[in-house]
Amino acid sequence: MIDEQQLTAIVSKMLNAATAQPGVTAVAVGGSLDSGLSATVRLGEVETIEFNRDKSLGITVYKGQCKGSVSITDLNSEAIDAAIKAACRIADYTEPDPYSGLADKELLAKNIPDLKLYHPAAITAEQALDYAKQCESAALNYDKRITNSEGGSFNTHEQYYVYGNSDGFLAAYPSSRYSASCSVIGQVGDSMQRDYDYAVARDVNDLLDLTQIGTNAAAKTIARLGARKIATCKAPVLLEPKMAASFWHTLLAAISGGNLYRKSSFLLDCLHKNILPKFINIKEYPHLPKGLSSAPFDHEGVATQEKNIITDGVLSTYLLSSYSARRLGLQTTGNAGGAHNCTLTPGTMDQAQLIKQMHTGLIVTELLGSGVNLVTGDYSQGAAGFWVENGTLQYPVEEITIAGNLRDMYANLVAVGNDLDHRYSVITGSVLLEAMTIAGN
């Protein structure tokens, strides 16, 4: 089996071999080794145990402004040689693109910080199954109305990632990730509901208590029993943190280079303009220790760095790779591959206080399907949650749709809670929106 040092050596040799090919002016190579374990139980019985160990390499060669790329999973010398030649042949047939090429050399990461992303733990299959059983058992024993289970699971994942290019950049770093989850079904009469909970962390010691995951899953399931539809109306909407993270992901997609240079974003030409209320601030923290989206450099080797994305409601930056930046006449922001730990400055109210401020409206705990049009900003998604009157939860609701336009939703945002959830790449609290159309009966 190939180890980390061997993978790094292979990448270095590929760079040298590809650079020596006739007509090649630049080369980039990225590779990874991945390994992990997944254990799933259902009703206390073993469902699956899966081990995985994968390796992959991707090479991109440039002949002037012509580009060829090839990916492989077989890393023997013959396959590597064939990949280099194939990438060169592809470059011979592609049209010149004046915006293609490696990232600017002066922007490449010079020092690779230790972000505390790697915390190996020798977890056996038996331990993983035991952890999964702990989650599920806590859920099944929570309430007699929990009648069935979709399973409890425990997963481990380790990765070693290396990237190099012909401008002399070659760097690598390891990372780890552990997660546990549980999903159960509750029933009262003919009413059946399901819900789940999970935890994820770089360090297994940072996971929630496993029994708490099961208890949370069961409590959320019980709370949804007896869900009903509501009459179509227009009312305030409170997005719980998980739903709020999805809400902000849409914003990040709209300000990402690919959608901007293709002119397929409703936030075209909004740089340095006010798009959110003044109390909204979003900052990227790529060097957050143990952060789930932390990275010392992006997929092009460009050094990542903290930056303001939204400052007092104003869009401070786009999120760009080198290619999209050149298309827009700008400089890369170190976001080839995406954003890193985007965090909203929390407000002063917790979720209970936001519910009281909302007074009457809808708490959204689940979104269904995909109904976001990035070109127009039109937003329409199936939803489930809880109806609130006079600041108090009344009953669970389901089979409804919430709709609006993202420009208006952003502009009329009322508050962000202080109940930050760190399980997602966007770290946010609950979000209270002024009003949305809620389609029901």
N, C-alpha and C positions, 0 to 999 in steps of 0.2 A: 504493500500500500504506500502511496505517496504521502509524505509528511509535509509540514509547513515549510521547512527549509528547502526541500526538494521542489516544491511548487514555486517558491521565489526564484530558485535557480533556473527552473524551466522558463519562467517569464523573462528573465534576463537573457537567456540564450535565444529565445524567440525574437526578442527585440533586435539582437545583433544579427541573427540570420535573416530576418525580414528586411532590415535596413540595407543589407548587402545585395538585395535583389535588384536587378536592372530597373532603373526608372523610379524606384521608390524614394520619396523625399521625406516621409515621416511615418512613424508606426506607433500604435498604442496597443497594449495587451493588458487584459484584466482576467483574473482567475480567482476561484474560490474552492475551498474544501468545506463541505457541510456534513455534519453528523448529528444524529438525534435519536430519540426514543419517544414513542407515543403509546400510552396504555389507556384502554377504555373498558369500563365495566358497566353493566346494566343489571339492575335489581340484584346487586351483589355478586353477579357472575362475570367472569372474564369474557369480554366481547372481542377485543383485538389487542395484540401486542405487535408493534411494528418498530423495527430498527432501520435506520437509513444511513447511508454514507455515500455522498455524491461528490463528484469533482467536475469542474468545468473550466473552460478557457474561451475567451473571445479575443480575436485579433482584428484590428482595423489598419489597413495600409492606405497611404495616400501617394498617388503619383501626380504631383502638382495639386490640382484642385479636383482630381478624380479619386473616388473613395471605393474601397472594397472591404467587406466585413464577413467573417466566418466564425462560427462557434462550434466547439467540439467538447465531447465528454471523454473521449479516448485520448489519453495523454502519453501514449508511447511515441517513440521518435518518428516512426513512419507516419502516424496520424498528424503529428505536429508539422512535419515537412509538407504533407499534403495540404494542410490548412493554410500554410503560408503561401504556397503556390496558387491555391484556389482564390485567396483574397487578392492576390496580384492580378489574376485573370479577370476577376470581377471589376477591379479598378480600370482595367484596359477597356471595358465596355460601358462604363458609366459616363454620363455627361459631366463636364466640368461644372462645379458649383463654387462660385467665388466666396461663399461664406464658410466652406468646410475647412477643416484643419484642426490641429491640436490647440489646446488652450494656450494663451500667451505665457511664455516661459516665466516671466517675472511674477506671475500670480500663483505659481505652483507652491504647494506647502513646503516650507523649509525645515520646520521642526514639527515632529509628530507628537502631540501631547498624549499622555496617558489619561484616558477618559474613564477609566475603571469600568470598561465594558465587558471584561472577561473574568468570570467567576466559575471555574470548573467545579463540578460536583459529581462524584462517582456514584450516580444513582442507578441502581439495578432495576431490572424489570419487575422484580418482586416488590421493591420499594415504591416504584411508580404505580403499580396496581394497588398497593395499600393506600397511597395518597388519594387515588381516584375513588376508592371505596369509602374513605373518610368523608370526602365531599358528598357523595351520594347518600351515604347512611345518615348524615346529619339532615339532609333534605327529606328523606323518607320518614324519618322519625319526628319531623317538626309538627305535623298536623295530620289527623286522620283523613282530611280531605285531599291530601297528596296520595293519589291512587296509582300512579305509574311513573316511570322514569324513561327519559331518553338517553340517560347515561351520565356517568361522571368520567372525567379524563384528566390525565396528567402528561405533560409533554416537556421534553428537553430539546434544546437546539444549540449547537456550537458551530461557529463559522470562522474560517481564516480567509481574509480577503487581501488580495495583493493587486496593485496596479502599477504599471510602468509605461513610459513612453520614450521616444528617441531623443527627447530633449534632456535626458539624463535623470529623469524622475523615476524612482523605484521605491515604493513604500508599501507596508502591510500592517494589518492589525487584526487581532482576534476578538471575538465577541461571543457572548452566551445569552440565552434567553430561556426562561422557565415559565410554564403556565399551567393553571388548573382551572377546570370548569365543571359545571353541573347544570343539567336541564331536566326539569320534572313537570309532570302533568297533574293538575288538580281537577276535582269534579264534585259538583253538588247538583243532584238531579240530572237534568239534561245539559247543564252548563259545564263545559270543559275548557280549561285554559292551560297554557304552558308559559313558562318563563325560565330564565337562566341567570347565572352570575358567573364571573370568572375573575381571575387575577393573573397578572403577568409582571415579570421583573427580570432584570439582568442577573441578580443574585438570588438563588433559591431561598436564602434566609430572609429576603425582603417580601416574600409572598405573604398574603393575608393568611391568618389561621385557616387551615383547610376546612374545618367544620363550619367556619363562618361563611365560606363560599356557598356551601350547601344550604345553610340556614337562610342566607339572603335569597337564593334561588327559590326556595320554598315560600318564603314570605311574599316575594313579588308575585308568585303564581297565585297564592291564596287571595291576594289583594285584587286580582283581576277577575275572580269568579263573579258571575252575575253581570258581566259587561253588557251594555246596551248601546243602541244608536241614539243619537240626539238629532233634534230638528236642525235644518240648515240655518246658519246664522253667521254673523260677523262678530268676532270677540277676540280679546287678547289671548296670546298663546305663550306658554312657558315651555321652553325646550330643556329637558334634563341634560346634564353634561354630555352624555354619550351622543344625544341628538344634536346638541350644540356643536360638538366636535365636527359632525357631518356638515352642519351649517357653515362652519368656518372653512372646512375643506373646499367647499364650493367657491368661496372667496379666493383661496389660494390657487385653485385651478384657473379662475378667471384672470389672475394677474401673472400667470406662468407664461413663459416666452412662447411656447408652441402655439397656444391659443391666441396670443397677441399678434405674432407675425402672420398667422393665417387669417387674422381679422375675424375670429370666431368667438369673441368675448364681449359681453355687455359692458365691460370696464375698459374698453379701448380708450386711449388718450386721457386717462384719469390720473396719470402720475402727477403727484404734488397737488391733487385736488381733494376737496373734502367729500368723502363718500360715506362716512359714519359719524355719529354724534361725537362731540369733543371729548367725552369721557372714555372713549374706546382707544386703548393702546395695545398693540400686538408686537411682540419682539421675538426674534429667533435666537435660540440659545443652543448652537450646535455642539458646544463643549460642556454641556451639563453632565456632571459625573453620573454614571449609571443610567443616563437618559436613554429611553427606548429608541429615539431617533438621532442620537448623538453620532457624530462622525468627524474625524480630524481633517478629512478632505473629501471633496465630492467625487463623482464618477469620472472626472477628467483630471484628478489630482490637484485641483484648485483648493487652496486653503480655505476652510470654512471660518466664519467669524460672526460674532454677534452683530445683529443689525435690527433697526426699527423697521417694521413693515407698515404698521399704522401708528401715526403719532398724532394724538389729539384729534382723531377722526380723519386725518389726512393720509392718503396713500403715499408712503415715503419711498418705496422701491418696488420694482417688479422682481420676479423670481426667474433668473435667466441662466441658461447654459452658455457656453461660448458661441455655439452656432446661432441660437435664438438672439443673443445679444448682437452679433454681427448683422443679422437680418434687420434688427431695429436700430442699428447705428449706436449701440450702447456697449457697455463692458459687462462681462459675466459677473453674476453676484455669488458664484460658488454654489449654485443650486442645480447643477446637473444631477439628475436623480431625485430631486425633490427638496422639500424644506425640512428643517430639523428642529424639533421641540418648539414649535411656535406657541407662545404663551400669552394669554390675555392678562392684563393687569386686573386682579379681582376687584369687585365692588365691595361695599360694606355690608350687604345683606346676605343672610343665608337663604336656603331655599324656602323655608317656612315663612320668612319675612317677605320674600318675593311673591309667594302665594297670597299673602294678605294684601300686598300692594295691588296685585292683579284683581283681587276682589271677586270677579266673575269671569270665568274663561276656561281654557283647556290646558292641562298639563300633558305634554307629549312624551311618552316613554318608549315608543316604538314607531319607526318609519318603515313603510313597505314599498318595494319597487323603486324605480328611478324615474323621476318626473321633473328633472331640472334641465332647462334649455339655456346653455351658457351663452348662446348668441343673443337672445332677447332678455334673459334674466327671468323668464316665466318659470314659476315654481308650483308644482302640484304633486303631492305625494299622499299615498294611503297612510293612515296613522291610527294609533291606539293610545289610550292614556286614561286620564281621570278628569271628570268635570268638577269645577269649583264654583261655589256660590258663597258670597259674603265672606270670602277668605278661607273657606273650609271645604275640604274634599267631600263630595257628595256620593259619587259612584263611578265605577270604571266604565269606559266607553270604547267601542270598537267599530270597525267597518265605516270609517269616516275618511274624508279627504281634506287636507288643509292646502290652501292655494293663495298665491299672491305673486308679487314681482319682487325679485331680490333687491333691486334698487330701492324700492319703497321699504322693504323689510329692513335693510341696512340703515337707511336714513331715519326710520322711525323706531329704531331699537330703544327700549326703555331702560333696561338695566342688565348688568352681568353680576351673577352671584359670586360669593366667596367660596363656594363648594367645589373647588378645583379637583378635577379627576385626572390623574397622571398616567392612566392606562393607554392614552391615545397620543398620536404624533402632534395633535393640537391640544394643548392643555388649557381647559376652559371650565368655568363654572356654568351654572344654568343661565339661560338667556331669555329675557322677557321681551316679547315683541308686542307692539302697540295693538295691532288688530290684523286678523287674517280671515279670509272666508273659510268657514268650516262647513263642508257638505256632508249631510247626514240623510235623515228621512226626507 
